[in-house]
Amino acid sequence: LPDGSILFVLSKQAINFYDFANYFKKQGCKNALYLDGFISRAYLPENGWVQLDGNFGVIVGVTAK
């Protein structure tokens, strides 16, 4: 985002690329990465998101200089 923060978006319903990209654009994002729903999974039990239907995991790391 313009202020340097990171925005994660998860859709629990089908969404097309136009609407998905337009949402990021409206938030001020200049770049976005799309992780497709079949391979990408989320594990965030405090929000009720536990997807354990694969033998893999996602790692998102943020670093600073």
Predicted model as a PDB file, atoms N, CA, C, CB and O in Angstrom, pLDDT in the B-factor column:
MODEL        1                                                                  
ATOM      1  N   LEU A   1       0.838  -1.181   0.000  1.00 89.00           N  
ATOM      2  CA  LEU A   1       0.000   0.000   0.000  1.00 89.00           C  
ATOM      3  C   LEU A   1       0.885   1.246   0.000  1.00 89.00           C  
ATOM      4  CB  LEU A   1      -0.955  -0.003   1.217  1.00 89.00           C  
ATOM      5  O   LEU A   1       2.072   1.155   0.314  1.00 89.00           O  
ATOM      6  N   PRO A   2       0.343   2.373  -0.337  1.00 88.00           N  
ATOM      7  CA  PRO A   2       1.162   3.593  -0.384  1.00 88.00           C  
ATOM      8  C   PRO A   2       1.876   3.915   0.931  1.00 88.00           C  
ATOM      9  CB  PRO A   2       0.298   4.760  -0.769  1.00 88.00           C  
ATOM     10  O   PRO A   2       2.942   4.531   0.917  1.00 88.00           O  
ATOM     11  N   ASP A   3       1.299   3.505   2.067  1.00 91.00           N  
ATOM     12  CA  ASP A   3       1.942   3.787   3.357  1.00 91.00           C  
ATOM     13  C   ASP A   3       2.967   2.730   3.752  1.00 91.00           C  
ATOM     14  CB  ASP A   3       0.894   3.897   4.441  1.00 91.00           C  
ATOM     15  O   ASP A   3       3.544   2.804   4.837  1.00 91.00           O  
ATOM     16  N   GLY A   4       3.201   1.737   2.874  1.00 86.00           N  
ATOM     17  CA  GLY A   4       4.191   0.704   3.145  1.00 86.00           C  
ATOM     18  C   GLY A   4       3.626  -0.535   3.821  1.00 86.00           C  
ATOM     19  O   GLY A   4       4.352  -1.512   4.005  1.00 86.00           O  
ATOM     20  N   SER A   5       2.366  -0.523   4.191  1.00 87.00           N  
ATOM     21  CA  SER A   5       1.774  -1.707   4.818  1.00 87.00           C  
ATOM     22  C   SER A   5       1.392  -2.727   3.750  1.00 87.00           C  
ATOM     23  CB  SER A   5       0.535  -1.321   5.664  1.00 87.00           C  
ATOM     24  O   SER A   5       1.341  -2.417   2.560  1.00 87.00           O  
ATOM     25  N   ILE A   6       1.126  -3.942   4.202  1.00 85.00           N  
ATOM     26  CA  ILE A   6       0.813  -5.053   3.309  1.00 85.00           C  
ATOM     27  C   ILE A   6      -0.654  -5.415   3.480  1.00 85.00           C  
ATOM     28  CB  ILE A   6       1.727  -6.284   3.594  1.00 85.00           C  
ATOM     29  O   ILE A   6      -1.180  -5.405   4.593  1.00 85.00           O  
ATOM     30  N   LEU A   7      -1.305  -5.732   2.380  1.00 88.00           N  
ATOM     31  CA  LEU A   7      -2.718  -6.093   2.385  1.00 88.00           C  
ATOM     32  C   LEU A   7      -2.871  -7.527   1.912  1.00 88.00           C  
ATOM     33  CB  LEU A   7      -3.542  -5.133   1.496  1.00 88.00           C  
ATOM     34  O   LEU A   7      -2.432  -7.871   0.814  1.00 88.00           O  
ATOM     35  N   PHE A   8      -3.496  -8.372   2.738  1.00 85.00           N  
ATOM     36  CA  PHE A   8      -3.830  -9.735   2.357  1.00 85.00           C  
ATOM     37  C   PHE A   8      -5.336  -9.804   2.179  1.00 85.00           C  
ATOM     38  CB  PHE A   8      -3.333 -10.772   3.420  1.00 85.00           C  
ATOM     39  O   PHE A   8      -6.088  -9.273   2.996  1.00 85.00           O  
ATOM     40  N   VAL A   9      -5.774 -10.455   1.114  1.00 85.00           N  
ATOM     41  CA  VAL A   9      -7.201 -10.591   0.833  1.00 85.00           C  
ATOM     42  C   VAL A   9      -7.506 -12.053   0.562  1.00 85.00           C  
ATOM     43  CB  VAL A   9      -7.628  -9.702  -0.373  1.00 85.00           C  
ATOM     44  O   VAL A   9      -6.808 -12.708  -0.212  1.00 85.00           O  
ATOM     45  N   LEU A  10      -8.546 -12.562   1.199  1.00 78.00           N  
ATOM     46  CA  LEU A  10      -8.978 -13.934   0.998  1.00 78.00           C  
ATOM     47  C   LEU A  10     -10.456 -13.907   0.641  1.00 78.00           C  
ATOM     48  CB  LEU A  10      -8.712 -14.812   2.264  1.00 78.00           C  
ATOM     49  O   LEU A  10     -11.265 -13.333   1.370  1.00 78.00           O  
ATOM     50  N   SER A  11     -10.801 -14.518  -0.465  1.00 77.00           N  
ATOM     51  CA  SER A  11     -12.198 -14.600  -0.874  1.00 77.00           C  
ATOM     52  C   SER A  11     -12.713 -16.005  -0.606  1.00 77.00           C  
ATOM     53  CB  SER A  11     -12.366 -14.228  -2.369  1.00 77.00           C  
ATOM     54  O   SER A  11     -12.107 -16.984  -1.040  1.00 77.00           O  
ATOM     55  N   LYS A  12     -13.814 -16.107   0.099  1.00 74.00           N  
ATOM     56  CA  LYS A  12     -14.424 -17.403   0.368  1.00 74.00           C  
ATOM     57  C   LYS A  12     -15.441 -17.762  -0.701  1.00 74.00           C  
ATOM     58  CB  LYS A  12     -15.086 -17.406   1.740  1.00 74.00           C  
ATOM     59  O   LYS A  12     -16.056 -18.827  -0.642  1.00 74.00           O  
ATOM     60  N   GLN A  13     -15.623 -16.878  -1.684  1.00 81.00           N  
ATOM     61  CA  GLN A  13     -16.531 -17.119  -2.796  1.00 81.00           C  
ATOM     62  C   GLN A  13     -15.758 -16.952  -4.096  1.00 81.00           C  
ATOM     63  CB  GLN A  13     -17.756 -16.157  -2.745  1.00 81.00           C  
ATOM     64  O   GLN A  13     -14.681 -16.356  -4.121  1.00 81.00           O  
ATOM     65  N   ALA A  14     -16.318 -17.484  -5.171  1.00 81.00           N  
ATOM     66  CA  ALA A  14     -15.684 -17.312  -6.483  1.00 81.00           C  
ATOM     67  C   ALA A  14     -15.596 -15.821  -6.810  1.00 81.00           C  
ATOM     68  CB  ALA A  14     -16.480 -18.074  -7.594  1.00 81.00           C  
ATOM     69  O   ALA A  14     -16.508 -15.052  -6.507  1.00 81.00           O  
ATOM     70  N   ILE A  15     -14.485 -15.426  -7.432  1.00 84.00           N  
ATOM     71  CA  ILE A  15     -14.282 -14.037  -7.806  1.00 84.00           C  
ATOM     72  C   ILE A  15     -13.522 -14.012  -9.124  1.00 84.00           C  
ATOM     73  CB  ILE A  15     -13.517 -13.252  -6.694  1.00 84.00           C  
ATOM     74  O   ILE A  15     -12.678 -14.875  -9.364  1.00 84.00           O  
ATOM     75  N   ASN A  16     -13.803 -13.051  -9.968  1.00 87.00           N  
ATOM     76  CA  ASN A  16     -13.065 -12.964 -11.226  1.00 87.00           C  
ATOM     77  C   ASN A  16     -11.850 -12.060 -11.049  1.00 87.00           C  
ATOM     78  CB  ASN A  16     -13.974 -12.437 -12.364  1.00 87.00           C  
ATOM     79  O   ASN A  16     -11.768 -11.294 -10.089  1.00 87.00           O  
ATOM     80  N   PHE A  17     -10.907 -12.159 -11.987  1.00 87.00           N  
ATOM     81  CA  PHE A  17      -9.673 -11.382 -11.879  1.00 87.00           C  
ATOM     82  C   PHE A  17      -9.940  -9.879 -11.904  1.00 87.00           C  
ATOM     83  CB  PHE A  17      -8.723 -11.754 -13.007  1.00 87.00           C  
ATOM     84  O   PHE A  17      -9.270  -9.122 -11.200  1.00 87.00           O  
ATOM     85  N   TYR A  18     -10.903  -9.443 -12.699  1.00 91.00           N  
ATOM     86  CA  TYR A  18     -11.177  -8.010 -12.789  1.00 91.00           C  
ATOM     87  C   TYR A  18     -11.595  -7.448 -11.425  1.00 91.00           C  
ATOM     88  CB  TYR A  18     -12.276  -7.739 -13.836  1.00 91.00           C  
ATOM     89  O   TYR A  18     -11.032  -6.453 -10.968  1.00 91.00           O  
ATOM     90  N   ASP A  19     -12.570  -8.075 -10.778  1.00 91.00           N  
ATOM     91  CA  ASP A  19     -13.039  -7.588  -9.479  1.00 91.00           C  
ATOM     92  C   ASP A  19     -11.955  -7.678  -8.417  1.00 91.00           C  
ATOM     93  CB  ASP A  19     -14.261  -8.375  -9.032  1.00 91.00           C  
ATOM     94  O   ASP A  19     -11.821  -6.792  -7.573  1.00 91.00           O  
ATOM     95  N   PHE A  20     -11.181  -8.757  -8.469  1.00 88.00           N  
ATOM     96  CA  PHE A  20     -10.095  -8.934  -7.500  1.00 88.00           C  
ATOM     97  C   PHE A  20      -9.041  -7.844  -7.676  1.00 88.00           C  
ATOM     98  CB  PHE A  20      -9.449 -10.330  -7.654  1.00 88.00           C  
ATOM     99  O   PHE A  20      -8.617  -7.223  -6.701  1.00 88.00           O  
ATOM    100  N   ALA A  21      -8.619  -7.613  -8.923  1.00 90.00           N  
ATOM    101  CA  ALA A  21      -7.614  -6.582  -9.197  1.00 90.00           C  
ATOM    102  C   ALA A  21      -8.160  -5.194  -8.895  1.00 90.00           C  
ATOM    103  CB  ALA A  21      -7.150  -6.657 -10.657  1.00 90.00           C  
ATOM    104  O   ALA A  21      -7.438  -4.341  -8.379  1.00 90.00           O  
ATOM    105  N   ASN A  22      -9.416  -4.964  -9.210  1.00 93.00           N  
ATOM    106  CA  ASN A  22     -10.017  -3.660  -8.970  1.00 93.00           C  
ATOM    107  C   ASN A  22     -10.061  -3.333  -7.476  1.00 93.00           C  
ATOM    108  CB  ASN A  22     -11.423  -3.614  -9.559  1.00 93.00           C  
ATOM    109  O   ASN A  22      -9.880  -2.179  -7.088  1.00 93.00           O  
ATOM    110  N   TYR A  23     -10.299  -4.342  -6.641  1.00 93.00           N  
ATOM    111  CA  TYR A  23     -10.289  -4.120  -5.201  1.00 93.00           C  
ATOM    112  C   TYR A  23      -8.916  -3.612  -4.745  1.00 93.00           C  
ATOM    113  CB  TYR A  23     -10.660  -5.418  -4.455  1.00 93.00           C  
ATOM    114  O   TYR A  23      -8.821  -2.630  -4.009  1.00 93.00           O  
ATOM    115  N   PHE A  24      -7.862  -4.291  -5.189  1.00 93.00           N  
ATOM    116  CA  PHE A  24      -6.508  -3.860  -4.826  1.00 93.00           C  
ATOM    117  C   PHE A  24      -6.217  -2.455  -5.342  1.00 93.00           C  
ATOM    118  CB  PHE A  24      -5.469  -4.844  -5.377  1.00 93.00           C  
ATOM    119  O   PHE A  24      -5.633  -1.635  -4.634  1.00 93.00           O  
ATOM    120  N   LYS A  25      -6.622  -2.187  -6.559  1.00 93.00           N  
ATOM    121  CA  LYS A  25      -6.401  -0.866  -7.153  1.00 93.00           C  
ATOM    122  C   LYS A  25      -7.080   0.220  -6.324  1.00 93.00           C  
ATOM    123  CB  LYS A  25      -6.923  -0.831  -8.600  1.00 93.00           C  
ATOM    124  O   LYS A  25      -6.494   1.276  -6.086  1.00 93.00           O  
ATOM    125  N   LYS A  26      -8.298  -0.032  -5.888  1.00 95.00           N  
ATOM    126  CA  LYS A  26      -9.028   0.950  -5.074  1.00 95.00           C  
ATOM    127  C   LYS A  26      -8.360   1.189  -3.727  1.00 95.00           C  
ATOM    128  CB  LYS A  26     -10.462   0.489  -4.856  1.00 95.00           C  
ATOM    129  O   LYS A  26      -8.504   2.260  -3.137  1.00 95.00           O  
ATOM    130  N   GLN A  27      -7.623   0.181  -3.239  1.00 93.00           N  
ATOM    131  CA  GLN A  27      -6.911   0.327  -1.970  1.00 93.00           C  
ATOM    132  C   GLN A  27      -5.591   1.081  -2.132  1.00 93.00           C  
ATOM    133  CB  GLN A  27      -6.650  -1.041  -1.361  1.00 93.00           C  
ATOM    134  O   GLN A  27      -4.944   1.425  -1.143  1.00 93.00           O  
ATOM    135  N   GLY A  28      -5.194   1.335  -3.381  1.00 93.00           N  
ATOM    136  CA  GLY A  28      -3.948   2.053  -3.644  1.00 93.00           C  
ATOM    137  C   GLY A  28      -2.762   1.167  -3.946  1.00 93.00           C  
ATOM    138  O   GLY A  28      -1.635   1.657  -4.013  1.00 93.00           O  
ATOM    139  N   CYS A  29      -2.982  -0.139  -4.135  1.00 92.00           N  
ATOM    140  CA  CYS A  29      -1.889  -1.066  -4.421  1.00 92.00           C  
ATOM    141  C   CYS A  29      -1.343  -0.839  -5.827  1.00 92.00           C  
ATOM    142  CB  CYS A  29      -2.360  -2.519  -4.263  1.00 92.00           C  
ATOM    143  O   CYS A  29      -2.102  -0.657  -6.779  1.00 92.00           O  
ATOM    144  N   LYS A  30      -0.035  -0.851  -5.940  1.00 88.00           N  
ATOM    145  CA  LYS A  30       0.625  -0.761  -7.242  1.00 88.00           C  
ATOM    146  C   LYS A  30       0.995  -2.157  -7.751  1.00 88.00           C  
ATOM    147  CB  LYS A  30       1.886   0.130  -7.149  1.00 88.00           C  
ATOM    148  O   LYS A  30       1.121  -2.359  -8.959  1.00 88.00           O  
ATOM    149  N   ASN A  31       1.170  -3.120  -6.842  1.00 86.00           N  
ATOM    150  CA  ASN A  31       1.538  -4.494  -7.181  1.00 86.00           C  
ATOM    151  C   ASN A  31       0.732  -5.444  -6.311  1.00 86.00           C  
ATOM    152  CB  ASN A  31       3.066  -4.733  -6.994  1.00 86.00           C  
ATOM    153  O   ASN A  31       0.447  -5.153  -5.149  1.00 86.00           O  
ATOM    154  N   ALA A  32       0.367  -6.582  -6.889  1.00 84.00           N  
ATOM    155  CA  ALA A  32      -0.353  -7.593  -6.124  1.00 84.00           C  
ATOM    156  C   ALA A  32       0.059  -8.969  -6.618  1.00 84.00           C  
ATOM    157  CB  ALA A  32      -1.889  -7.400  -6.243  1.00 84.00           C  
ATOM    158  O   ALA A  32       0.439  -9.135  -7.777  1.00 84.00           O  
ATOM    159  N   LEU A  33      -0.018  -9.936  -5.748  1.00 80.00           N  
ATOM    160  CA  LEU A  33       0.301 -11.323  -6.076  1.00 80.00           C  
ATOM    161  C   LEU A  33      -0.942 -12.160  -5.835  1.00 80.00           C  
ATOM    162  CB  LEU A  33       1.510 -11.851  -5.233  1.00 80.00           C  
ATOM    163  O   LEU A  33      -1.522 -12.131  -4.750  1.00 80.00           O  
ATOM    164  N   TYR A  34      -1.344 -12.904  -6.851  1.00 76.00           N  
ATOM    165  CA  TYR A  34      -2.519 -13.767  -6.743  1.00 76.00           C  
ATOM    166  C   TYR A  34      -2.071 -15.197  -6.494  1.00 76.00           C  
ATOM    167  CB  TYR A  34      -3.394 -13.683  -8.021  1.00 76.00           C  
ATOM    168  O   TYR A  34      -1.295 -15.756  -7.269  1.00 76.00           O  
ATOM    169  N   LEU A  35      -2.556 -15.784  -5.419  1.00 71.00           N  
ATOM    170  CA  LEU A  35      -2.286 -17.187  -5.110  1.00 71.00           C  
ATOM    171  C   LEU A  35      -3.584 -17.935  -5.339  1.00 71.00           C  
ATOM    172  CB  LEU A  35      -1.753 -17.382  -3.631  1.00 71.00           C  
ATOM    173  O   LEU A  35      -4.567 -17.700  -4.636  1.00 71.00           O  
ATOM    174  N   ASP A  36      -3.602 -18.827  -6.308  1.00 66.00           N  
ATOM    175  CA  ASP A  36      -4.876 -19.445  -6.668  1.00 66.00           C  
ATOM    176  C   ASP A  36      -5.430 -20.328  -5.563  1.00 66.00           C  
ATOM    177  CB  ASP A  36      -4.718 -20.255  -7.927  1.00 66.00           C  
ATOM    178  O   ASP A  36      -4.687 -20.825  -4.716  1.00 66.00           O  
ATOM    179  N   GLY A  37      -6.728 -20.515  -5.581  1.00 55.00           N  
ATOM    180  CA  GLY A  37      -7.430 -21.187  -4.496  1.00 55.00           C  
ATOM    181  C   GLY A  37      -7.248 -22.686  -4.420  1.00 55.00           C  
ATOM    182  O   GLY A  37      -7.558 -23.276  -3.385  1.00 55.00           O  
ATOM    183  N   PHE A  38      -6.757 -23.336  -5.474  1.00 57.00           N  
ATOM    184  CA  PHE A  38      -6.595 -24.784  -5.396  1.00 57.00           C  
ATOM    185  C   PHE A  38      -5.287 -25.158  -4.709  1.00 57.00           C  
ATOM    186  CB  PHE A  38      -6.647 -25.399  -6.790  1.00 57.00           C  
ATOM    187  O   PHE A  38      -5.259 -26.066  -3.878  1.00 57.00           O  
ATOM    188  N   ILE A  39      -4.226 -24.478  -5.043  1.00 55.00           N  
ATOM    189  CA  ILE A  39      -2.923 -24.810  -4.483  1.00 55.00           C  
ATOM    190  C   ILE A  39      -2.655 -24.045  -3.195  1.00 55.00           C  
ATOM    191  CB  ILE A  39      -1.829 -24.523  -5.494  1.00 55.00           C  
ATOM    192  O   ILE A  39      -2.102 -24.603  -2.246  1.00 55.00           O  
ATOM    193  N   SER A  40      -3.037 -22.786  -3.155  1.00 58.00           N  
ATOM    194  CA  SER A  40      -2.781 -21.947  -1.992  1.00 58.00           C  
ATOM    195  C   SER A  40      -3.770 -22.268  -0.881  1.00 58.00           C  
ATOM    196  CB  SER A  40      -2.860 -20.461  -2.369  1.00 58.00           C  
ATOM    197  O   SER A  40      -4.944 -22.526  -1.146  1.00 58.00           O  
ATOM    198  N   ARG A  41      -3.311 -22.252   0.332  1.00 63.00           N  
ATOM    199  CA  ARG A  41      -4.159 -22.528   1.478  1.00 63.00           C  
ATOM    200  C   ARG A  41      -3.868 -21.506   2.580  1.00 63.00           C  
ATOM    201  CB  ARG A  41      -3.939 -23.977   1.992  1.00 63.00           C  
ATOM    202  O   ARG A  41      -2.830 -20.844   2.575  1.00 63.00           O  
ATOM    203  N   ALA A  42      -4.795 -21.394   3.510  1.00 65.00           N  
ATOM    204  CA  ALA A  42      -4.620 -20.491   4.642  1.00 65.00           C  
ATOM    205  C   ALA A  42      -4.793 -21.272   5.940  1.00 65.00           C  
ATOM    206  CB  ALA A  42      -5.626 -19.310   4.571  1.00 65.00           C  
ATOM    207  O   ALA A  42      -5.643 -22.158   6.026  1.00 65.00           O  
ATOM    208  N   TYR A  43      -3.995 -20.947   6.943  1.00 67.00           N  
ATOM    209  CA  TYR A  43      -4.146 -21.516   8.274  1.00 67.00           C  
ATOM    210  C   TYR A  43      -4.151 -20.356   9.254  1.00 67.00           C  
ATOM    211  CB  TYR A  43      -3.005 -22.548   8.604  1.00 67.00           C  
ATOM    212  O   TYR A  43      -3.104 -19.803   9.592  1.00 67.00           O  
ATOM    213  N   LEU A  44      -5.336 -20.000   9.701  1.00 71.00           N  
ATOM    214  CA  LEU A  44      -5.499 -18.898  10.639  1.00 71.00           C  
ATOM    215  C   LEU A  44      -6.643 -19.287  11.583  1.00 71.00           C  
ATOM    216  CB  LEU A  44      -5.792 -17.526   9.890  1.00 71.00           C  
ATOM    217  O   LEU A  44      -7.755 -18.772  11.462  1.00 71.00           O  
ATOM    218  N   PRO A  45      -6.362 -20.203  12.529  1.00 78.00           N  
ATOM    219  CA  PRO A  45      -7.433 -20.773  13.352  1.00 78.00           C  
ATOM    220  C   PRO A  45      -8.216 -19.742  14.154  1.00 78.00           C  
ATOM    221  CB  PRO A  45      -6.856 -21.780  14.289  1.00 78.00           C  
ATOM    222  O   PRO A  45      -9.397 -19.957  14.428  1.00 78.00           O  
ATOM    223  N   GLU A  46      -7.595 -18.628  14.538  1.00 85.00           N  
ATOM    224  CA  GLU A  46      -8.323 -17.624  15.307  1.00 85.00           C  
ATOM    225  C   GLU A  46      -9.448 -16.966  14.499  1.00 85.00           C  
ATOM    226  CB  GLU A  46      -7.362 -16.564  15.802  1.00 85.00           C  
ATOM    227  O   GLU A  46     -10.354 -16.357  15.068  1.00 85.00           O  
ATOM    228  N   ASN A  47      -9.380 -17.095  13.158  1.00 79.00           N  
ATOM    229  CA  ASN A  47     -10.446 -16.601  12.290  1.00 79.00           C  
ATOM    230  C   ASN A  47     -11.276 -17.740  11.705  1.00 79.00           C  
ATOM    231  CB  ASN A  47      -9.858 -15.760  11.167  1.00 79.00           C  
ATOM    232  O   ASN A  47     -12.132 -17.511  10.851  1.00 79.00           O  
ATOM    233  N   GLY A  48     -11.026 -18.962  12.160  1.00 79.00           N  
ATOM    234  CA  GLY A  48     -11.774 -20.112  11.676  1.00 79.00           C  
ATOM    235  C   GLY A  48     -11.305 -20.620  10.326  1.00 79.00           C  
ATOM    236  O   GLY A  48     -12.035 -21.362   9.668  1.00 79.00           O  
ATOM    237  N   TRP A  49     -10.110 -20.244   9.893  1.00 73.00           N  
ATOM    238  CA  TRP A  49      -9.576 -20.685   8.592  1.00 73.00           C  
ATOM    239  C   TRP A  49      -8.565 -21.790   8.834  1.00 73.00           C  
ATOM    240  CB  TRP A  49      -8.920 -19.496   7.806  1.00 73.00           C  
ATOM    241  O   TRP A  49      -7.415 -21.518   9.177  1.00 73.00           O  
ATOM    242  N   VAL A  50      -8.975 -23.008   8.662  1.00 71.00           N  
ATOM    243  CA  VAL A  50      -8.075 -24.144   8.785  1.00 71.00           C  
ATOM    244  C   VAL A  50      -8.309 -25.034   7.577  1.00 71.00           C  
ATOM    245  CB  VAL A  50      -8.300 -24.925  10.129  1.00 71.00           C  
ATOM    246  O   VAL A  50      -9.337 -25.706   7.491  1.00 71.00           O  
ATOM    247  N   GLN A  51      -7.377 -25.046   6.654  1.00 67.00           N  
ATOM    248  CA  GLN A  51      -7.478 -25.838   5.433  1.00 67.00           C  
ATOM    249  C   GLN A  51      -6.367 -26.875   5.447  1.00 67.00           C  
ATOM    250  CB  GLN A  51      -7.390 -24.937   4.158  1.00 67.00           C  
ATOM    251  O   GLN A  51      -5.219 -26.561   5.134  1.00 67.00           O  
ATOM    252  N   LEU A  52      -6.695 -28.095   5.804  1.00 63.00           N  
ATOM    253  CA  LEU A  52      -5.696 -29.141   5.964  1.00 63.00           C  
ATOM    254  C   LEU A  52      -5.824 -30.218   4.901  1.00 63.00           C  
ATOM    255  CB  LEU A  52      -5.808 -29.761   7.334  1.00 63.00           C  
ATOM    256  O   LEU A  52      -5.574 -31.390   5.181  1.00 63.00           O  
ATOM    257  N   ASP A  53      -6.204 -29.849   3.700  1.00 63.00           N  
ATOM    258  CA  ASP A  53      -6.419 -30.852   2.658  1.00 63.00           C  
ATOM    259  C   ASP A  53      -5.249 -30.968   1.688  1.00 63.00           C  
ATOM    260  CB  ASP A  53      -7.671 -30.526   1.893  1.00 63.00           C  
ATOM    261  O   ASP A  53      -5.450 -31.198   0.495  1.00 63.00           O  
ATOM    262  N   GLY A  54      -4.049 -30.812   2.185  1.00 58.00           N  
ATOM    263  CA  GLY A  54      -2.873 -30.960   1.341  1.00 58.00           C  
ATOM    264  C   GLY A  54      -1.646 -31.152   2.207  1.00 58.00           C  
ATOM    265  O   GLY A  54      -1.650 -30.766   3.376  1.00 58.00           O  
ATOM    266  N   ASN A  55      -0.612 -31.732   1.667  1.00 55.00           N  
ATOM    267  CA  ASN A  55       0.618 -31.975   2.401  1.00 55.00           C  
ATOM    268  C   ASN A  55       1.625 -30.890   2.041  1.00 55.00           C  
ATOM    269  CB  ASN A  55       1.184 -33.388   2.091  1.00 55.00           C  
ATOM    270  O   ASN A  55       2.689 -31.179   1.493  1.00 55.00           O  
ATOM    271  N   PHE A  56       1.293 -29.666   2.346  1.00 55.00           N  
ATOM    272  CA  PHE A  56       2.147 -28.531   2.016  1.00 55.00           C  
ATOM    273  C   PHE A  56       1.751 -27.375   2.906  1.00 55.00           C  
ATOM    274  CB  PHE A  56       2.035 -28.145   0.510  1.00 55.00           C  
ATOM    275  O   PHE A  56       0.752 -27.449   3.621  1.00 55.00           O  
ATOM    276  N   GLY A  57       2.523 -26.313   2.867  1.00 57.00           N  
ATOM    277  CA  GLY A  57       2.212 -25.137   3.669  1.00 57.00           C  
ATOM    278  C   GLY A  57       2.626 -23.872   2.950  1.00 57.00           C  
ATOM    279  O   GLY A  57       3.384 -23.903   1.980  1.00 57.00           O  
ATOM    280  N   VAL A  58       2.126 -22.786   3.435  1.00 60.00           N  
ATOM    281  CA  VAL A  58       2.425 -21.469   2.872  1.00 60.00           C  
ATOM    282  C   VAL A  58       3.242 -20.705   3.885  1.00 60.00           C  
ATOM    283  CB  VAL A  58       1.125 -20.691   2.499  1.00 60.00           C  
ATOM    284  O   VAL A  58       2.935 -20.706   5.077  1.00 60.00           O  
ATOM    285  N   ILE A  59       4.272 -20.059   3.413  1.00 69.00           N  
ATOM    286  CA  ILE A  59       5.075 -19.200   4.272  1.00 69.00           C  
ATOM    287  C   ILE A  59       5.104 -17.816   3.648  1.00 69.00           C  
ATOM    288  CB  ILE A  59       6.520 -19.767   4.464  1.00 69.00           C  
ATOM    289  O   ILE A  59       5.459 -17.662   2.479  1.00 69.00           O  
ATOM    290  N   VAL A  60       4.734 -16.822   4.421  1.00 72.00           N  
ATOM    291  CA  VAL A  60       4.823 -15.436   3.984  1.00 72.00           C  
ATOM    292  C   VAL A  60       5.758 -14.740   4.947  1.00 72.00           C  
ATOM    293  CB  VAL A  60       3.414 -14.738   3.934  1.00 72.00           C  
ATOM    294  O   VAL A  60       5.524 -14.737   6.156  1.00 72.00           O  
ATOM    295  N   GLY A  61       6.801 -14.157   4.424  1.00 74.00           N  
ATOM    296  CA  GLY A  61       7.768 -13.488   5.264  1.00 74.00           C  
ATOM    297  C   GLY A  61       7.914 -12.021   4.891  1.00 74.00           C  
ATOM    298  O   GLY A  61       7.864 -11.662   3.715  1.00 74.00           O  
ATOM    299  N   VAL A  62       8.094 -11.190   5.886  1.00 73.00           N  
ATOM    300  CA  VAL A  62       8.311  -9.767   5.659  1.00 73.00           C  
ATOM    301  C   VAL A  62       9.634  -9.418   6.327  1.00 73.00           C  
ATOM    302  CB  VAL A  62       7.118  -8.888   6.222  1.00 73.00           C  
ATOM    303  O   VAL A  62       9.852  -9.723   7.499  1.00 73.00           O  
ATOM    304  N   THR A  63      10.502  -8.782   5.575  1.00 79.00           N  
ATOM    305  CA  THR A  63      11.788  -8.379   6.127  1.00 79.00           C  
ATOM    306  C   THR A  63      11.983  -6.875   5.961  1.00 79.00           C  
ATOM    307  CB  THR A  63      12.936  -9.150   5.449  1.00 79.00           C  
ATOM    308  O   THR A  63      11.319  -6.240   5.141  1.00 79.00           O  
ATOM    309  N   ALA A  64      12.869  -6.334   6.720  1.00 78.00           N  
ATOM    310  CA  ALA A  64      13.190  -4.906   6.623  1.00 78.00           C  
ATOM    311  C   ALA A  64      14.691  -4.739   6.669  1.00 78.00           C  
ATOM    312  CB  ALA A  64      12.513  -4.091   7.761  1.00 78.00           C  
ATOM    313  O   ALA A  64      15.393  -5.554   7.267  1.00 78.00           O  
ATOM    314  N   LYS A  65      15.186  -3.692   6.041  1.00 72.00           N  
ATOM    315  CA  LYS A  65      16.622  -3.404   6.060  1.00 72.00           C  
ATOM    316  C   LYS A  65      17.016  -2.881   7.416  1.00 72.00           C  
ATOM    317  CB  LYS A  65      17.003  -2.394   4.966  1.00 72.00           C  
ATOM    318  O   LYS A  65      18.186  -2.577   7.645  1.00 72.00           O  
TER     319      LYS A  65                                                      
ENDMDL                                                                          
END                                                                             
